[in-house]
């Protein structure tokens, strides 16, 4: 759970340099007002003086009414900038993330949920499906555990590759927060 924002070191992928800013999320906080959350998000974006290429809006399992509210608050907070074209939606906890047809079906099901969700998804720079399971603790006495760790680690690597490939192909413009 992120209470503010954390910045990673710069890393390179397929000849492009990236820095990840892990910012506060609406579901990550207790006793912090929406205004404070939005200010912290803006602070995280503004901290990258050279600008950003993409904001990743992550949700797990389903895009709930709370996600819609959070997205709309975020969009309205930075409304003058067209921030959504610099936003990619990432649906995590999707075991069939390697099957393009399943990802397309899920995207269509999300779009069909509500007109508001349709507008959000279509205003963004795409939706990516990944499965990023937590790696279980190593248990030396349990050989099945080693196989589970191997499988989960591979899913995480494949998910990371999918997100990074999307960034390389679709996210080359630079965004700078005006205020």
LOMAR-240300 format. One line per 4 residues: number of its first residue (from 1); for each residue x, y, z of N, C-alpha, C, CB. Coordinates in nm, 3 decimals. Each point is the difference from the previous one (the first is absolute). Glycine has a CB too. Example, Ala and Ser with C-alpha at 12.3 -4.5 7.8 and 13.67 -1.06 7.14 Angstrom:
<recs>
1	1.319 -0.569 0.780 -0.089 0.119 0.000 0.090 0.120 0.000 -0.189 -0.117 0.125; 0.154 0.222 -0.197 0.082 0.119 0.006 -0.077 0.109 0.073 0.118 -0.063 -0.215 $
</recs>
This chain:
<recs>
1	0.085 -0.117 0.000 -0.085 0.117 0.000 0.090 0.124 0.000 -0.187 -0.125 0.123; 0.168 0.210 -0.221 0.084 0.118 -0.015 -0.070 0.120 0.064 0.100 -0.092 -0.214; -0.032 0.159 0.304 -0.058 0.116 0.070 0.034 0.131 -0.069 0.014 -0.127 0.212; 0.085 0.127 -0.295 0.042 0.118 -0.075 0.038 -0.047 -0.139 0.081 0.123 0.208 $
5	0.038 -0.088 -0.252 0.048 -0.058 -0.124 0.144 -0.041 0.017 -0.159 0.140 -0.134; 0.197 -0.244 0.062 0.138 -0.049 -0.001 0.044 -0.008 -0.144 -0.031 -0.131 0.216; 0.154 0.169 -0.239 0.056 -0.001 -0.134 0.107 -0.108 -0.009 -0.049 0.246 -0.028; 0.045 -0.324 -0.081 0.103 -0.101 -0.021 0.121 0.064 -0.066 -0.175 -0.180 -0.021 $
9	0.283 0.106 0.017 0.114 0.042 -0.081 -0.040 -0.012 -0.146 0.168 -0.073 0.178; -0.098 0.143 -0.264 -0.026 -0.012 -0.144 0.050 -0.136 -0.046 0.019 0.253 -0.035; -0.099 -0.321 -0.048 0.043 -0.127 -0.058 -0.026 0.006 -0.150 -0.047 -0.127 0.215; 0.110 0.037 -0.288 -0.011 0.000 -0.145 -0.069 -0.128 -0.046 0.208 0.141 -0.021 $
13	-0.295 -0.127 -0.080 -0.068 -0.114 -0.059 -0.012 0.027 -0.150 -0.129 -0.050 0.215; 0.184 -0.040 -0.295 -0.001 0.012 -0.147 0.048 0.137 -0.045 -0.189 -0.163 -0.009; 0.293 0.212 0.072 0.062 0.126 -0.041 -0.068 0.126 0.051 0.074 -0.121 -0.196; -0.180 0.107 0.272 -0.071 0.116 0.056 0.023 0.004 0.151 -0.175 -0.010 -0.183 $
17	0.186 0.130 0.237 0.022 0.016 0.143 -0.134 0.027 0.069 0.234 0.087 -0.041; -0.249 -0.148 0.159 -0.124 0.014 0.078 0.032 0.023 0.146 -0.121 -0.148 -0.163; 0.027 0.214 0.228 0.001 0.014 0.145 -0.145 -0.022 0.043 0.200 0.165 0.004; -0.217 -0.246 0.096 -0.134 -0.029 0.052 -0.023 0.088 0.123 0.007 -0.241 -0.087 $
21	-0.121 0.309 0.088 -0.043 0.075 0.118 -0.119 -0.077 0.057 0.083 0.228 -0.093; -0.066 -0.283 0.211 -0.109 -0.069 0.069 -0.071 0.104 0.083 0.122 -0.225 0.005; -0.241 0.261 -0.047 -0.072 0.110 0.062 -0.111 -0.052 0.089 0.055 0.146 -0.194; -0.103 -0.063 0.279 -0.111 -0.032 0.089 -0.123 -0.033 -0.085 0.094 0.152 0.183 $
25	-0.174 -0.245 -0.135 -0.123 -0.036 -0.069 -0.120 0.029 0.088 0.122 -0.176 -0.129; -0.238 0.183 0.068 -0.120 0.032 0.077 -0.036 -0.111 0.098 -0.081 0.136 -0.192; 0.111 -0.260 0.157 -0.031 -0.110 0.091 0.108 -0.025 0.101 -0.133 -0.100 -0.179; 0.242 0.175 0.173 0.116 -0.025 0.086 -0.002 0.078 0.130 0.127 -0.045 -0.203 $
29	-0.228 0.123 0.228 0.009 0.095 0.109 -0.116 -0.011 0.096 0.124 0.152 -0.150; -0.096 -0.116 0.272 -0.103 0.015 0.104 0.016 0.139 0.057 -0.004 -0.250 0.055; -0.106 0.316 -0.030 0.000 0.130 0.066 0.075 0.108 -0.077 -0.015 -0.121 0.213; 0.024 0.110 -0.343 0.059 0.104 -0.083 -0.109 0.044 -0.098 0.240 -0.094 0.022 $
33	-0.261 0.222 -0.032 -0.106 0.051 -0.086 0.035 -0.022 -0.147 -0.060 0.172 0.175; -0.043 -0.173 -0.259 0.021 -0.013 -0.145 0.089 0.113 -0.052 -0.223 -0.113 -0.023; 0.204 0.233 0.076 0.082 0.114 -0.043 0.148 -0.024 0.031 -0.196 0.154 0.038; 0.224 -0.206 0.083 0.140 -0.031 0.036 0.058 -0.108 -0.091 -0.049 0.064 0.237 $
37	-0.031 -0.166 -0.268 0.045 -0.107 -0.090 0.035 0.059 -0.136 -0.143 -0.169 0.122; 0.055 0.253 -0.175 0.024 0.061 -0.132 0.125 0.088 0.002 -0.247 -0.005 -0.045; 0.266 0.080 0.152 0.120 0.083 0.011 0.126 -0.084 0.003 -0.133 0.172 0.121; 0.130 -0.285 -0.051 0.115 -0.090 0.005 0.026 -0.062 -0.137 -0.049 -0.049 0.241 $
41	-0.056 0.015 -0.314 0.017 -0.053 -0.136 0.064 0.106 -0.089 -0.201 -0.152 0.030; 0.150 0.275 -0.023 0.058 0.110 -0.078 0.146 0.024 0.037 -0.226 0.104 -0.016; 0.256 -0.115 0.145 0.138 0.017 0.047 0.091 -0.107 -0.060 -0.085 0.102 0.214; 0.036 -0.225 -0.219 0.078 -0.109 -0.060 0.026 0.024 -0.147 -0.097 -0.156 0.166 $
45	-0.004 0.199 -0.240 0.015 0.029 -0.143 0.096 0.118 -0.019 -0.233 -0.087 -0.046; 0.215 0.190 0.126 0.083 0.121 -0.012 0.145 -0.025 0.038 -0.202 0.136 0.049; 0.228 -0.238 0.034 0.136 -0.029 0.046 0.093 -0.042 -0.113 -0.096 -0.066 0.219; 0.038 0.020 -0.327 0.081 -0.044 -0.114 0.014 0.119 -0.094 -0.079 -0.244 0.019 $
49	0.182 0.321 0.003 0.019 0.127 -0.071 0.005 -0.016 -0.152 0.122 0.083 0.198; -0.064 -0.195 -0.244 0.011 -0.021 -0.145 -0.131 -0.044 -0.063 0.238 -0.059 0.035; -0.341 0.037 0.047 -0.131 -0.040 -0.050 -0.019 -0.150 0.009 0.000 0.197 -0.152; -0.120 -0.242 0.122 -0.032 -0.142 0.006 -0.055 -0.044 -0.135 -0.046 0.014 0.247 $
53	0.055 -0.144 -0.272 -0.057 -0.056 -0.121 -0.137 -0.061 0.024 0.231 -0.043 -0.081; -0.254 -0.009 0.202 -0.124 -0.072 0.021 -0.033 -0.012 0.148 0.041 -0.125 -0.211; -0.170 0.131 0.239 -0.053 -0.028 0.133 -0.070 -0.134 -0.011 -0.028 0.249 0.062; 0.055 -0.336 0.031 -0.061 -0.133 0.001 -0.109 0.000 0.108 0.216 -0.112 -0.082 $
57	-0.340 0.090 0.040 -0.114 -0.006 0.092 -0.033 -0.148 0.018 -0.092 0.231 -0.073; 0.124 -0.287 0.189 -0.011 -0.144 0.023 -0.129 -0.031 0.076 0.251 -0.021 0.003; -0.318 -0.085 -0.049 -0.112 -0.052 0.076 0.006 -0.152 -0.003 -0.142 0.204 -0.053; 0.083 -0.264 0.154 0.003 -0.145 0.015 -0.141 -0.055 -0.015 0.201 0.014 0.152 $
61	-0.215 -0.120 -0.226 -0.125 -0.074 -0.015 -0.108 0.074 -0.080 0.055 -0.109 0.215; -0.110 0.217 -0.161 -0.106 0.072 -0.072 0.017 0.150 0.020 -0.157 -0.196 0.029; 0.107 0.273 -0.124 0.005 0.145 0.007 -0.127 0.043 0.072 0.139 0.024 -0.216; -0.126 0.001 0.344 -0.114 0.027 0.087 -0.046 0.145 -0.012 0.082 -0.177 0.158 $
65	-0.198 0.209 -0.103 -0.043 0.140 0.005 0.101 0.089 0.072 -0.237 -0.079 -0.003; 0.309 0.023 0.102 0.103 0.077 0.070 0.116 0.033 -0.093 -0.065 -0.112 0.215; 0.100 0.019 -0.305 0.105 0.026 -0.099 -0.044 0.110 -0.096 0.078 -0.239 0.017; -0.203 0.233 -0.061 -0.053 0.104 -0.089 0.008 0.136 0.069 -0.154 -0.168 -0.111 $
69	0.111 0.173 0.237 0.005 0.125 0.075 0.145 0.051 0.013 -0.207 -0.070 0.127; 0.299 -0.021 -0.093 0.140 0.039 0.016 0.058 0.050 -0.132 0.025 -0.169 0.184; -0.055 0.100 -0.293 0.051 0.042 -0.130 -0.055 0.137 -0.037 0.018 -0.240 -0.072; -0.146 0.259 0.092 -0.061 0.129 -0.034 0.054 0.113 0.087 -0.206 -0.121 -0.071 $
73	0.228 0.095 0.199 0.061 0.102 0.087 0.138 0.037 -0.051 -0.130 -0.088 0.197; 0.209 -0.013 -0.231 0.135 0.021 -0.053 -0.006 0.081 -0.129 0.077 -0.215 0.106; -0.164 0.174 -0.199 -0.011 0.069 -0.128 -0.045 0.145 0.018 -0.053 -0.219 -0.110; -0.044 0.240 0.197 -0.050 0.137 0.023 0.104 0.087 0.069 -0.231 -0.092 0.015 $
77	0.312 0.031 0.072 0.104 0.073 0.072 0.103 0.057 -0.097 -0.034 -0.149 0.199; 0.063 0.075 -0.304 0.101 0.042 -0.097 -0.069 0.019 -0.136 0.186 -0.124 0.125; -0.304 0.179 -0.126 -0.087 0.002 -0.117 0.053 0.079 -0.118 -0.184 -0.025 0.155; 0.258 0.132 -0.132 0.041 0.085 -0.111 0.108 -0.063 -0.086 -0.059 0.195 0.138 $
81	0.110 -0.309 -0.098 0.119 -0.054 -0.066 -0.024 -0.118 -0.092 0.120 0.079 0.194; -0.238 -0.137 -0.196 -0.021 -0.118 -0.081 0.078 -0.120 0.052 -0.040 0.147 -0.196; 0.046 -0.161 0.328 0.081 -0.101 0.065 -0.037 -0.142 -0.042 0.025 0.155 0.191; -0.151 -0.178 -0.230 -0.039 -0.138 -0.028 0.074 -0.060 -0.120 -0.223 0.053 0.094 $
85	0.266 0.030 -0.189 0.076 -0.058 -0.113 0.139 -0.044 0.044 -0.128 0.146 -0.158; 0.168 -0.109 0.279 0.126 -0.045 0.060 -0.025 -0.103 0.111 0.105 0.223 -0.055; -0.222 -0.286 0.050 -0.038 -0.096 0.104 -0.033 -0.134 -0.064 -0.087 0.186 0.146; 0.151 -0.290 -0.096 -0.029 -0.137 -0.041 -0.067 -0.069 0.117 0.196 -0.007 -0.162 $
89	-0.304 -0.063 0.134 -0.070 -0.076 0.102 0.059 -0.141 0.002 -0.215 0.137 -0.028; 0.249 -0.184 0.146 0.055 -0.135 0.016 -0.093 -0.081 0.089 0.237 0.084 -0.030; -0.289 -0.192 -0.027 -0.086 -0.091 0.076 0.089 -0.115 0.046 -0.212 0.063 -0.131; 0.231 -0.073 0.260 0.084 -0.105 0.055 -0.088 -0.114 0.051 0.178 0.169 0.062 $
93	-0.113 -0.278 -0.022 -0.072 -0.118 0.049 -0.083 -0.062 -0.113 -0.008 0.100 0.232; 0.065 -0.102 -0.353 -0.067 -0.055 -0.117 0.084 -0.117 -0.052 -0.103 0.226 -0.060; 0.073 -0.350 0.107 0.084 -0.116 -0.034 0.016 -0.027 -0.149 -0.072 -0.093 0.215; -0.025 0.132 -0.298 0.008 -0.027 -0.144 0.062 0.117 -0.077 -0.201 -0.147 0.021 $
97	0.291 0.223 0.044 0.055 0.122 -0.059 0.082 -0.025 -0.126 0.004 0.094 0.227; 0.042 -0.216 -0.250 0.078 -0.030 -0.120 -0.088 -0.031 -0.121 0.181 -0.087 0.147; -0.310 0.068 -0.125 -0.093 -0.034 -0.108 -0.070 0.128 -0.047 -0.035 -0.234 0.093; 0.079 0.284 -0.207 -0.050 0.129 -0.052 -0.152 0.002 -0.015 0.217 0.028 -0.120 $
101	-0.274 -0.140 0.076 -0.146 -0.006 -0.019 -0.073 0.016 0.134 0.033 -0.149 -0.200; 0.020 0.089 0.306 -0.060 0.014 0.134 0.011 0.144 0.050 0.057 -0.241 0.051; 0.055 0.304 -0.080 0.019 0.141 0.040 -0.100 0.089 -0.074 0.246 -0.042 0.044; -0.265 0.016 -0.174 -0.097 0.078 -0.078 -0.141 -0.019 0.054 0.147 -0.021 -0.203 $
105	-0.183 -0.103 0.236 -0.134 -0.027 0.055 -0.020 0.074 0.132 0.000 -0.227 -0.111; 0.102 0.225 0.195 -0.011 0.068 0.129 -0.012 0.151 -0.019 0.133 -0.184 0.107; -0.054 0.240 -0.198 -0.009 0.143 -0.027 -0.141 0.036 -0.047 0.245 0.007 -0.059; -0.300 -0.088 -0.031 -0.135 0.028 -0.050 -0.103 -0.012 0.113 0.066 -0.084 -0.227 $
109	-0.049 -0.014 0.314 -0.092 -0.015 0.114 0.007 0.123 0.091 0.025 -0.251 -0.010; 0.095 0.305 0.030 0.015 0.121 0.080 -0.071 0.118 -0.068 0.220 -0.086 0.091; -0.197 0.101 -0.221 -0.061 0.110 -0.076 -0.152 -0.009 0.006 0.200 0.007 -0.152; -0.251 -0.131 0.147 -0.145 -0.021 0.000 -0.065 0.023 0.137 0.034 -0.162 -0.184 $
113	0.046 0.172 0.291 -0.057 0.016 0.134 -0.080 0.129 0.013 0.190 -0.131 0.092; -0.128 0.243 -0.124 -0.068 0.129 0.009 0.056 0.095 -0.105 -0.041 -0.034 0.248; -0.038 0.132 -0.285 0.046 0.100 -0.095 0.120 0.076 0.057 -0.235 0.023 -0.092; 0.232 0.004 0.222 0.109 0.073 0.065 0.132 -0.078 -0.009 -0.167 0.107 0.156 $
117	0.160 -0.238 -0.132 0.120 -0.082 -0.009 0.049 -0.010 -0.145 -0.076 -0.130 0.201; -0.016 0.123 -0.293 0.034 0.002 -0.143 0.079 0.128 -0.033 -0.207 -0.136 -0.055; 0.159 0.251 0.103 0.070 0.127 -0.026 0.138 0.002 0.063 -0.221 0.115 -0.011; 0.233 -0.166 0.132 0.130 -0.003 0.067 0.098 -0.084 -0.080 -0.111 0.029 0.225 $
121	0.073 -0.150 -0.258 0.090 -0.092 -0.070 0.039 0.056 -0.135 -0.106 -0.194 0.118; 0.011 0.250 -0.190 0.030 0.051 -0.134 0.075 0.133 0.001 -0.202 -0.117 -0.080; 0.204 0.185 0.195 0.077 0.125 0.008 0.147 -0.025 0.033 -0.208 0.117 0.073; 0.238 -0.238 -0.030 0.136 -0.032 0.044 0.085 -0.057 -0.113 -0.089 -0.043 0.229 $
125	0.214 0.021 -0.197 0.097 -0.054 -0.095 0.004 -0.152 0.008 0.136 0.211 0.020; -0.250 -0.272 -0.010 -0.009 -0.146 -0.002 -0.026 -0.061 0.136 0.151 0.005 -0.191; -0.181 -0.134 0.184 -0.018 -0.081 0.120 0.087 -0.124 -0.018 -0.239 0.086 0.041; 0.311 -0.120 0.063 0.090 -0.115 -0.002 -0.045 -0.097 0.108 0.194 0.139 -0.088 $
129	-0.194 -0.267 0.055 -0.035 -0.104 0.097 0.128 -0.070 0.042 -0.231 -0.031 -0.102; 0.248 0.015 0.234 0.117 -0.068 0.055 -0.043 -0.088 0.117 0.152 0.190 -0.073; -0.061 -0.276 0.115 -0.019 -0.077 0.123 0.129 0.015 0.077 -0.165 -0.168 -0.106; 0.157 0.232 0.219 0.118 0.035 0.077 -0.013 -0.057 0.142 0.031 0.210 -0.137 $
133	-0.033 -0.345 0.148 -0.024 -0.059 0.132 0.115 0.024 0.096 -0.140 -0.172 -0.110; 0.107 0.177 0.237 0.104 0.011 0.103 0.081 -0.129 0.001 -0.144 0.157 0.139; 0.275 -0.142 -0.124 0.087 -0.116 0.006 -0.008 -0.058 0.142 0.157 0.095 -0.180; -0.190 -0.225 0.191 -0.008 -0.058 0.135 0.137 -0.007 0.067 -0.199 -0.133 -0.074 $
137	0.198 0.126 0.204 0.124 -0.014 0.076 0.062 -0.136 -0.030 -0.088 0.152 0.184; 0.220 -0.157 -0.186 0.071 -0.125 -0.025 -0.014 -0.091 0.120 0.163 0.117 -0.153; -0.205 -0.240 0.126 -0.010 -0.101 0.104 0.088 -0.117 -0.043 -0.239 0.071 0.068; 0.356 -0.084 -0.008 0.098 -0.100 -0.040 -0.054 -0.142 0.012 0.180 0.156 0.071 $
141	-0.277 -0.179 0.015 -0.054 -0.134 0.020 -0.109 -0.035 -0.102 0.054 0.022 0.242; -0.096 0.072 -0.323 -0.113 -0.021 -0.091 0.046 0.015 -0.145 -0.160 0.085 0.175; 0.177 -0.198 -0.244 0.048 0.005 -0.138 -0.106 0.058 -0.094 0.147 -0.199 0.047; -0.276 0.183 -0.014 -0.106 0.061 -0.081 0.010 0.151 0.004 -0.149 -0.197 0.044 $
145	0.196 0.249 0.069 0.015 0.143 0.017 0.100 0.056 -0.101 -0.055 -0.024 0.244; 0.161 -0.049 -0.271 0.101 0.045 -0.097 -0.062 0.014 -0.139 0.180 -0.113 0.134; -0.265 0.019 -0.171 -0.066 0.006 -0.131 -0.096 0.118 -0.005 0.021 -0.251 -0.024; -0.095 0.274 0.131 -0.092 0.113 0.008 0.077 0.132 -0.013 -0.157 -0.136 0.146 $
149	0.269 0.146 -0.079 0.084 0.120 -0.008 0.048 0.020 -0.143 0.073 -0.030 0.240; -0.030 -0.076 -0.305 0.046 0.008 -0.139 -0.112 0.049 -0.092 0.164 -0.186 0.043; -0.283 0.129 -0.028 -0.115 0.038 -0.085 -0.039 0.145 0.024 -0.082 -0.239 0.003; 0.070 0.279 0.122 -0.038 0.138 0.032 0.105 0.100 -0.045 -0.128 -0.085 0.195 $
153	0.254 0.047 -0.180 0.108 0.089 -0.046 -0.006 0.020 -0.150 0.143 -0.077 0.191; -0.171 -0.030 -0.265 -0.012 0.011 -0.146 -0.118 0.088 -0.038 0.104 -0.227 -0.025; -0.217 0.212 0.093 -0.117 0.085 -0.028 0.034 0.146 0.023 -0.154 -0.188 0.066; 0.226 0.217 0.041 0.039 0.138 0.030 0.093 0.056 -0.108 -0.024 -0.048 0.246 $
157	0.123 -0.033 -0.288 0.092 0.044 -0.107 -0.076 0.025 -0.130 0.187 -0.131 0.107; -0.277 0.038 -0.142 -0.077 0.015 -0.124 -0.093 0.122 0.007 0.010 -0.249 -0.034; -0.068 0.273 0.150 -0.087 0.117 0.018 0.081 0.129 -0.014 -0.151 -0.133 0.151; 0.267 0.136 -0.088 0.088 0.118 -0.009 0.039 0.026 -0.145 0.088 -0.046 0.233 $
161	-0.052 -0.060 -0.305 0.038 0.013 -0.140 -0.117 0.056 -0.083 0.162 -0.192 0.026; -0.283 0.146 0.003 -0.117 0.048 -0.074 -0.022 0.149 0.022 -0.103 -0.227 0.021; 0.116 0.273 0.103 -0.017 0.143 0.030 0.111 0.080 -0.066 -0.112 -0.056 0.219; 0.236 0.013 -0.205 0.113 0.073 -0.058 -0.007 0.005 -0.152 0.139 -0.068 0.196 $
165	-0.181 -0.040 -0.258 -0.016 -0.001 -0.145 -0.106 0.100 -0.044 0.069 -0.241 -0.006; -0.179 0.251 0.082 -0.103 0.100 -0.028 0.060 0.141 0.009 -0.180 -0.155 0.089; 0.260 0.179 0.014 0.062 0.131 0.017 0.090 0.035 -0.118 -0.010 -0.029 0.248; 0.093 -0.065 -0.289 0.092 0.024 -0.112 -0.077 0.030 -0.128 0.169 -0.151 0.107 $
169	-0.276 0.078 -0.133 -0.075 0.013 -0.126 -0.095 0.120 -0.001 0.017 -0.245 -0.025; -0.072 0.282 0.141 -0.113 0.094 0.002 0.017 0.125 0.085 -0.135 -0.195 -0.038; 0.246 0.211 0.106 0.009 0.105 0.101 0.128 0.081 -0.014 -0.137 -0.140 0.153; 0.157 0.205 -0.265 0.123 0.073 -0.021 -0.013 0.151 0.019 0.065 -0.179 -0.155 $
173	-0.187 0.230 0.156 -0.018 0.143 0.024 0.031 0.032 0.146 -0.175 0.012 -0.183; 0.218 0.112 0.207 0.033 0.044 0.135 -0.111 0.090 0.053 0.248 -0.017 -0.050; -0.285 -0.005 0.174 -0.102 0.080 0.067 0.066 0.073 0.117 -0.187 -0.162 -0.067; 0.159 0.289 0.079 0.047 0.077 0.115 -0.121 0.067 0.065 0.228 0.040 -0.106 $
177	-0.238 -0.055 0.236 -0.108 0.063 0.074 0.019 0.150 -0.001 -0.025 -0.203 0.145; -0.080 0.278 -0.181 0.012 0.146 -0.012 -0.004 0.071 0.133 -0.106 -0.018 -0.221; 0.028 -0.034 0.314 -0.014 0.069 0.130 0.048 -0.090 0.111 -0.194 0.133 -0.085 $
</recs>
